[in-house]
Amino acid sequence: MILSTIFLGVIGPLQITLIVVVVLLIFGGKKIPELMRGLGSGIKEFKDASKEEDEPKKDKAE
């Protein structure tokens, strides 16, 4: 519990700004939307796959 308080206190607005600037420098402004789109589609596929696994379990219980 103490460790989570320490880690939460370390990240502030200055650190977040620094991270954003570094990401912009590394990937560039044009590449970031493509990365976010890919991340979003990956999350969507993961959710769809997890729903497909849950459906047969519900059918067996009935």
Biopython code that builds the backbone (N, CA, C, O; Angstrom):
import numpy as np
from Bio.PDB.StructureBuilder import StructureBuilder

atoms = [
    (1, "MET", "N", (0.827, -1.182, 0.000)),
    (1, "MET", "CA", (0.000, 0.000, 0.000)),
    (1, "MET", "C", (0.875, 1.251, 0.000)),
    (1, "MET", "O", (0.548, 2.239, -0.656)),
    (2, "ILE", "N", (1.950, 1.210, 0.709)),
    (2, "ILE", "CA", (2.859, 2.350, 0.756)),
    (2, "ILE", "C", (3.531, 2.544, -0.598)),
    (2, "ILE", "O", (3.740, 3.677, -1.033)),
    (3, "LEU", "N", (3.874, 1.431, -1.273)),
    (3, "LEU", "CA", (4.525, 1.533, -2.574)),
    (3, "LEU", "C", (3.627, 2.198, -3.605)),
    (3, "LEU", "O", (4.099, 3.001, -4.410)),
    (4, "SER", "N", (2.328, 1.873, -3.591)),
    (4, "SER", "CA", (1.425, 2.502, -4.560)),
    (4, "SER", "C", (1.321, 3.993, -4.307)),
    (4, "SER", "O", (1.201, 4.765, -5.259)),
    (5, "THR", "N", (1.362, 4.420, -3.061)),
    (5, "THR", "CA", (1.326, 5.846, -2.745)),
    (5, "THR", "C", (2.586, 6.541, -3.239)),
    (5, "THR", "O", (2.523, 7.668, -3.732)),
    (6, "ILE", "N", (3.715, 5.886, -3.111)),
    (6, "ILE", "CA", (4.980, 6.463, -3.563)),
    (6, "ILE", "C", (4.973, 6.611, -5.080)),
    (6, "ILE", "O", (5.361, 7.655, -5.603)),
    (7, "PHE", "N", (4.530, 5.564, -5.796)),
    (7, "PHE", "CA", (4.528, 5.626, -7.250)),
    (7, "PHE", "C", (3.516, 6.638, -7.772)),
    (7, "PHE", "O", (3.782, 7.304, -8.773)),
    (8, "LEU", "N", (2.373, 6.769, -7.127)),
    (8, "LEU", "CA", (1.387, 7.749, -7.562)),
    (8, "LEU", "C", (1.891, 9.169, -7.360)),
    (8, "LEU", "O", (1.561, 10.059, -8.144)),
    (9, "GLY", "N", (2.675, 9.390, -6.337)),
    (9, "GLY", "CA", (3.199, 10.715, -6.068)),
    (9, "GLY", "C", (4.330, 11.112, -6.998)),
    (9, "GLY", "O", (4.621, 12.300, -7.132)),
    (10, "VAL", "N", (4.973, 10.155, -7.643)),
    (10, "VAL", "CA", (6.122, 10.441, -8.484)),
    (10, "VAL", "C", (5.694, 11.035, -9.829)),
    (10, "VAL", "O", (6.382, 11.906, -10.361)),
    (11, "ILE", "N", (4.573, 10.580, -10.380)),
    (11, "ILE", "CA", (4.145, 11.031, -11.705)),
    (11, "ILE", "C", (3.289, 12.282, -11.555)),
    (11, "ILE", "O", (2.203, 12.246, -10.975)),
    (12, "GLY", "N", (3.798, 13.383, -12.086)),
    (12, "GLY", "CA", (3.077, 14.644, -12.034)),
    (12, "GLY", "C", (2.914, 15.227, -13.418)),
    (12, "GLY", "O", (3.261, 14.584, -14.409)),
    (13, "PRO", "N", (2.394, 16.429, -13.499)),
    (13, "PRO", "CA", (2.179, 17.051, -14.809)),
    (13, "PRO", "C", (3.475, 17.271, -15.590)),
    (13, "PRO", "O", (3.492, 17.140, -16.814)),
    (14, "LEU", "N", (4.538, 17.598, -14.900)),
    (14, "LEU", "CA", (5.821, 17.803, -15.587)),
    (14, "LEU", "C", (6.324, 16.507, -16.216)),
    (14, "LEU", "O", (6.821, 16.515, -17.342)),
    (15, "GLN", "N", (6.200, 15.404, -15.499)),
    (15, "GLN", "CA", (6.657, 14.115, -16.022)),
    (15, "GLN", "C", (5.799, 13.670, -17.203)),
    (15, "GLN", "O", (6.324, 13.129, -18.176)),
    (16, "ILE", "N", (4.492, 13.890, -17.131)),
    (16, "ILE", "CA", (3.603, 13.519, -18.232)),
    (16, "ILE", "C", (3.940, 14.344, -19.468)),
    (16, "ILE", "O", (3.984, 13.811, -20.577)),
    (17, "THR", "N", (4.176, 15.636, -19.286)),
    (17, "THR", "CA", (4.561, 16.502, -20.401)),
    (17, "THR", "C", (5.862, 16.036, -21.029)),
    (17, "THR", "O", (5.988, 16.012, -22.253)),
    (18, "LEU", "N", (6.820, 15.672, -20.213)),
    (18, "LEU", "CA", (8.102, 15.185, -20.713)),
    (18, "LEU", "C", (7.920, 13.898, -21.515)),
    (18, "LEU", "O", (8.541, 13.735, -22.565)),
    (19, "ILE", "N", (7.098, 13.003, -21.045)),
    (19, "ILE", "CA", (6.841, 11.747, -21.761)),
    (19, "ILE", "C", (6.190, 12.024, -23.109)),
    (19, "ILE", "O", (6.565, 11.420, -24.113)),
    (20, "VAL", "N", (5.215, 12.934, -23.140)),
    (20, "VAL", "CA", (4.534, 13.272, -24.392)),
    (20, "VAL", "C", (5.518, 13.872, -25.390)),
    (20, "VAL", "O", (5.477, 13.534, -26.573)),
    (21, "VAL", "N", (6.396, 14.752, -24.934)),
    (21, "VAL", "CA", (7.381, 15.371, -25.816)),
    (21, "VAL", "C", (8.341, 14.321, -26.374)),
    (21, "VAL", "O", (8.668, 14.351, -27.560)),
    (22, "VAL", "N", (8.786, 13.414, -25.544)),
    (22, "VAL", "CA", (9.703, 12.366, -26.003)),
    (22, "VAL", "C", (9.021, 11.468, -27.028)),
    (22, "VAL", "O", (9.631, 11.105, -28.034)),
    (23, "VAL", "N", (7.758, 11.106, -26.784)),
    (23, "VAL", "CA", (7.019, 10.268, -27.740)),
    (23, "VAL", "C", (6.860, 10.999, -29.068)),
    (23, "VAL", "O", (7.014, 10.397, -30.131)),
    (24, "LEU", "N", (6.549, 12.302, -29.013)),
    (24, "LEU", "CA", (6.431, 13.083, -30.251)),
    (24, "LEU", "C", (7.752, 13.135, -31.009)),
    (24, "LEU", "O", (7.769, 13.049, -32.237)),
    (25, "LEU", "N", (8.845, 13.275, -30.292)),
    (25, "LEU", "CA", (10.151, 13.323, -30.950)),
    (25, "LEU", "C", (10.515, 11.982, -31.577)),
    (25, "LEU", "O", (11.099, 11.937, -32.660)),
    (26, "ILE", "N", (10.173, 10.899, -30.903)),
    (26, "ILE", "CA", (10.538, 9.572, -31.404)),
    (26, "ILE", "C", (9.683, 9.185, -32.606)),
    (26, "ILE", "O", (10.215, 8.770, -33.635)),
    (27, "PHE", "N", (8.356, 9.318, -32.483)),
    (27, "PHE", "CA", (7.459, 8.816, -33.523)),
    (27, "PHE", "C", (7.024, 9.881, -34.523)),
    (27, "PHE", "O", (6.701, 9.544, -35.662)),
    (28, "GLY", "N", (7.005, 11.126, -34.145)),
    (28, "GLY", "CA", (6.540, 12.183, -35.037)),
    (28, "GLY", "C", (5.026, 12.330, -34.968)),
    (28, "GLY", "O", (4.321, 11.410, -34.553)),
    (29, "GLY", "N", (4.537, 13.487, -35.377)),
    (29, "GLY", "CA", (3.117, 13.789, -35.273)),
    (29, "GLY", "C", (2.237, 12.968, -36.185)),
    (29, "GLY", "O", (1.083, 12.700, -35.852)),
    (30, "LYS", "N", (2.765, 12.555, -37.351)),
    (30, "LYS", "CA", (1.951, 11.810, -38.309)),
    (30, "LYS", "C", (1.821, 10.335, -37.935)),
    (30, "LYS", "O", (0.833, 9.690, -38.285)),
    (31, "LYS", "N", (2.792, 9.815, -37.244)),
    (31, "LYS", "CA", (2.809, 8.378, -36.935)),
    (31, "LYS", "C", (1.924, 8.043, -35.725)),
    (31, "LYS", "O", (1.420, 6.924, -35.632)),
    (32, "ILE", "N", (1.732, 8.971, -34.818)),
    (32, "ILE", "CA", (0.993, 8.694, -33.580)),
    (32, "ILE", "C", (-0.461, 8.296, -33.846)),
    (32, "ILE", "O", (-0.929, 7.334, -33.237)),
    (33, "PRO", "N", (-1.211, 8.997, -34.737)),
    (33, "PRO", "CA", (-2.589, 8.534, -35.000)),
    (33, "PRO", "C", (-2.647, 7.119, -35.563)),
    (33, "PRO", "O", (-3.568, 6.363, -35.254)),
    (34, "GLU", "N", (-1.662, 6.759, -36.392)),
    (34, "GLU", "CA", (-1.618, 5.391, -36.919)),
    (34, "GLU", "C", (-1.386, 4.384, -35.799)),
    (34, "GLU", "O", (-2.000, 3.317, -35.783)),
    (35, "LEU", "N", (-0.507, 4.718, -34.870)),
    (35, "LEU", "CA", (-0.245, 3.825, -33.737)),
    (35, "LEU", "C", (-1.482, 3.672, -32.863)),
    (35, "LEU", "O", (-1.785, 2.569, -32.408)),
    (36, "MET", "N", (-2.199, 4.764, -32.623)),
    (36, "MET", "CA", (-3.408, 4.710, -31.793)),
    (36, "MET", "C", (-4.506, 3.919, -32.480)),
    (36, "MET", "O", (-5.244, 3.178, -31.830)),
    (37, "ARG", "N", (-4.619, 4.075, -33.809)),
    (37, "ARG", "CA", (-5.605, 3.307, -34.562)),
    (37, "ARG", "C", (-5.308, 1.817, -34.460)),
    (37, "ARG", "O", (-6.217, 1.009, -34.268)),
    (38, "GLY", "N", (-4.037, 1.456, -34.589)),
    (38, "GLY", "CA", (-3.639, 0.055, -34.465)),
    (38, "GLY", "C", (-3.888, -0.480, -33.072)),
    (38, "GLY", "O", (-4.316, -1.622, -32.902)),
    (39, "LEU", "N", (-3.620, 0.345, -32.075)),
    (39, "LEU", "CA", (-3.875, -0.069, -30.692)),
    (39, "LEU", "C", (-5.362, -0.277, -30.455)),
    (39, "LEU", "O", (-5.762, -1.241, -29.803)),
    (40, "GLY", "N", (-6.181, 0.625, -30.983)),
    (40, "GLY", "CA", (-7.635, 0.505, -30.825)),
    (40, "GLY", "C", (-8.177, -0.734, -31.498)),
    (40, "GLY", "O", (-9.022, -1.427, -30.932)),
    (41, "SER", "N", (-7.702, -1.026, -32.702)),
    (41, "SER", "CA", (-8.183, -2.227, -33.394)),
    (41, "SER", "C", (-7.709, -3.493, -32.680)),
    (41, "SER", "O", (-8.423, -4.495, -32.651)),
    (42, "GLY", "N", (-6.519, -3.447, -32.112)),
    (42, "GLY", "CA", (-6.035, -4.606, -31.349)),
    (42, "GLY", "C", (-6.873, -4.855, -30.108)),
    (42, "GLY", "O", (-7.170, -6.004, -29.781)),
    (43, "ILE", "N", (-7.253, -3.803, -29.421)),
    (43, "ILE", "CA", (-8.103, -3.941, -28.235)),
    (43, "ILE", "C", (-9.476, -4.470, -28.631)),
    (43, "ILE", "O", (-10.045, -5.315, -27.939)),
    (44, "LYS", "N", (-10.013, -3.968, -29.757)),
    (44, "LYS", "CA", (-11.322, -4.428, -30.228)),
    (44, "LYS", "C", (-11.284, -5.915, -30.563)),
    (44, "LYS", "O", (-12.192, -6.660, -30.193)),
    (45, "GLU", "N", (-10.234, -6.350, -31.261)),
    (45, "GLU", "CA", (-10.093, -7.769, -31.592)),
    (45, "GLU", "C", (-9.972, -8.618, -30.333)),
    (45, "GLU", "O", (-10.528, -9.714, -30.268)),
    (46, "PHE", "N", (-9.250, -8.119, -29.335)),
    (46, "PHE", "CA", (-9.098, -8.859, -28.085)),
    (46, "PHE", "C", (-10.441, -9.013, -27.383)),
    (46, "PHE", "O", (-10.762, -10.092, -26.884)),
    (47, "LYS", "N", (-11.232, -7.932, -27.342)),
    (47, "LYS", "CA", (-12.552, -7.999, -26.706)),
    (47, "LYS", "C", (-13.464, -8.959, -27.451)),
    (47, "LYS", "O", (-14.185, -9.736, -26.826)),
    (48, "ASP", "N", (-13.443, -8.916, -28.788)),
    (48, "ASP", "CA", (-14.268, -9.819, -29.581)),
    (48, "ASP", "C", (-13.874, -11.271, -29.339)),
    (48, "ASP", "O", (-14.734, -12.144, -29.221)),
    (49, "ALA", "N", (-12.583, -11.523, -29.267)),
    (49, "ALA", "CA", (-12.112, -12.890, -29.037)),
    (49, "ALA", "C", (-12.492, -13.370, -27.646)),
    (49, "ALA", "O", (-12.836, -14.538, -27.470)),
    (50, "SER", "N", (-12.435, -12.493, -26.660)),
    (50, "SER", "CA", (-12.805, -12.913, -25.304)),
    (50, "SER", "C", (-14.305, -13.146, -25.199)),
    (50, "SER", "O", (-14.732, -14.000, -24.421)),
    (51, "LYS", "N", (-15.119, -12.413, -25.958)),
    (51, "LYS", "CA", (-16.567, -12.644, -25.969)),
    (51, "LYS", "C", (-16.892, -13.971, -26.624)),
    (51, "LYS", "O", (-17.790, -14.682, -26.173)),
    (52, "GLU", "N", (-16.168, -14.317, -27.689)),
    (52, "GLU", "CA", (-16.396, -15.588, -28.366)),
    (52, "GLU", "C", (-16.094, -16.761, -27.455)),
    (52, "GLU", "O", (-16.771, -17.787, -27.531)),
    (53, "GLU", "N", (-15.100, -16.637, -26.600)),
    (53, "GLU", "CA", (-14.766, -17.715, -25.674)),
    (53, "GLU", "C", (-15.827, -17.854, -24.594)),
    (53, "GLU", "O", (-16.090, -18.965, -24.134)),
    (54, "ASP", "N", (-16.441, -16.754, -24.179)),
    (54, "ASP", "CA", (-17.442, -16.791, -23.125)),
    (54, "ASP", "C", (-18.765, -17.375, -23.603)),
    (54, "ASP", "O", (-19.469, -18.005, -22.813)),
    (55, "GLU", "N", (-19.121, -17.188, -24.849)),
    (55, "GLU", "CA", (-20.412, -17.643, -25.353)),
    (55, "GLU", "C", (-20.609, -19.157, -25.266)),
    (55, "GLU", "O", (-21.666, -19.582, -24.801)),
    (56, "PRO", "N", (-19.655, -20.000, -25.684)),
    (56, "PRO", "CA", (-19.881, -21.452, -25.568)),
    (56, "PRO", "C", (-20.038, -21.901, -24.104)),
    (56, "PRO", "O", (-20.772, -22.851, -23.836)),
    (57, "LYS", "N", (-19.379, -21.251, -23.177)),
    (57, "LYS", "CA", (-19.520, -21.621, -21.777)),
    (57, "LYS", "C", (-20.945, -21.387, -21.303)),
    (57, "LYS", "O", (-21.480, -22.190, -20.539)),
    (58, "LYS", "N", (-21.565, -20.304, -21.742)),
    (58, "LYS", "CA", (-22.947, -20.008, -21.358)),
    (58, "LYS", "C", (-23.903, -21.036, -21.956)),
    (58, "LYS", "O", (-24.868, -21.437, -21.305)),
    (59, "ASP", "N", (-23.640, -21.469, -23.202)),
    (59, "ASP", "CA", (-24.499, -22.453, -23.835)),
    (59, "ASP", "C", (-24.427, -23.803, -23.124)),
    (59, "ASP", "O", (-25.439, -24.494, -23.003)),
    (60, "LYS", "N", (-23.255, -24.176, -22.661)),
    (60, "LYS", "CA", (-23.104, -25.455, -21.968)),
    (60, "LYS", "C", (-23.832, -25.440, -20.625)),
    (60, "LYS", "O", (-24.329, -26.478, -20.189)),
    (61, "ALA", "N", (-23.902, -24.309, -19.976)),
    (61, "ALA", "CA", (-24.538, -24.222, -18.656)),
    (61, "ALA", "C", (-26.053, -24.371, -18.764)),
    (61, "ALA", "O", (-26.708, -24.811, -17.819)),
    (62, "GLU", "N", (-26.603, -24.004, -19.912)),
    (62, "GLU", "CA", (-28.062, -24.090, -20.079)),
    (62, "GLU", "C", (-28.429, -25.477, -20.345)),
    (62, "GLU", "O", (-29.610, -25.781, -20.518)),
]
sb = StructureBuilder()
sb.init_structure("model")
sb.init_model(0)
sb.init_chain("A")
sb.init_seg("    ")
for serial, (resi, resn, name, xyz) in enumerate(atoms, 1):
    if name == "N":
        sb.init_residue(resn, " ", resi, " ")
    sb.init_atom(name, np.array(xyz, "f"), 0.0, 1.0, " ", f" {name:<3s}", serial, name[0])
structure = sb.get_structure()
